[in-house]
Amino acid sequence: MNDDVALAARAASAAADTLLGLRAAGDLTGRALGDAGDAAAQQVIADLLTAERPADVVFSEEAVDDRRRLTADRVWIVDPLDGTREYGEPDRHDWAVHVALWSGGALTAAAVALPALGSVLTTWPPSDVPLPVPGPLRIAVSRTRRPAEAERVAAAVGGTLVPLGSAGYKTMALLLGEADAYVHAGGMYQWDSAAPVAVAAAAGLHTSRLDGSPLVYNAADAWLPDLVVCRAERAPEVLAAIAATP
């Protein structure tokens, strides 16, 4: 398993280097830079996984859905550039690269690269959860689409909303000490959260659907409607606040 974590980290790091190089070149900006970054990072990750694990299936945002994954024993769930908008904006750091391995019905290895911070967080060794910060619960939310559920949780527990970029970065913000919870509704895809959720869970954070049920990956439908990631000790009140909302 540790070999798989090391491979996930190498793949995420290689994609991060490629993305940083494209950004630094200055030839592209905005959407064009994001599109180029998606394609380049996908190629780097796919090439490495194919070379190192040729029998495995890759399930990625930037590739046709290979339905062999539904009967495969090992499936890599990849988002080569999570936060394309943020990546295309100069000086923003809240974007990520996700590489996770699903095996035997569960996420067993993962790495999340935060290229602009020069950091890669993995399932092994797990990250340390920062000590609690005095004050209101800090809830990471989308910069552009704040879910009503997050606003209701904030109102119920006296929390504050922290707008951030990509789903992966919002999840990792809990391990960076920038947030205490991430509440998402309105939908995403499995690759948007597989690696971050695996890294968060390995560190001891709570991860679930809004109703507290488990997050399921490598499901036939790539859509994943909602999720909650939060400090384990705050999970009961966060889930209770969500359940109490109309």
Secondary structure, DSSP 8 states (H G I E B T S, - for coil): -HHHHHHHHHHHHHHHHHHHHHHHH-S--HHHHHHHHHHHHHHHHHHHHHHH-TTSEEEETTS---GGGGT-SEEEEEEEEE-HHHHTSTT----EEEEEEEETTEEEEEEEEEGGGTEEEESSS--------SSS-EEEEESS---HHHHHHHHHHT-EEEEES-HHHHHHTTTTTS-SEEEE-S-EEHHHHHHHHHHHHHHT-EEE-TTS-----S-SS-EE--EEEE-GGGHHHHHHHHHH--
